[in-house]
Amino acid sequence: MPDTTTTTTRGQGQSIDLAGKIDLIDGHWQPRVIAEMNDYQFKVVKLFGEFQWHRHADTDETFIVLDGELRIALRGPGYAQGHAIVLTAGQMAVVPKGVEHKPCALAETRLLLIEPRGVVNTGDGGVGERTVENDQWI
């Protein structure tokens, strides 16, 4: 008989209530892992206000808005000054690796993030007040 402990604890082979998981999060900008697929993690998070400019040199990052509105400012080669993506519920965007970005939510917004395991939420720069410890499951 196959060992299902590993897959069920990684959020596999089961239904996951995204809204219910997000409701368990107390603060903003505190992503929590809900499942893994290969080396990728699915994280839910509540956002409010502005985040810091940051980039991930080695990986793309996927933002899927479940509720609310998210503005992601982008800067760097190939992006005009002031370029931004605006996402509402049901929309998604992929920020390419190496592109500086700054998420902002004027009202509470709920997201699903998809990124490789071990990615630091504040990017490749130094640790700051919004840096969250990796692999926090909910």
Secondary structure, DSSP 8 states (H G I E B T S, - for coil): ----HHHHHTT-SS---HHHHHHT--SSS--EEEEEETTEEEEEEEEEEE---B--TT--EEEEEEESEEEEEEEBTTB-TT-EEEEETT-EEEE-TT-EEEEEEEEEEEEEEEEETT--TTTTS---TT---S--B-
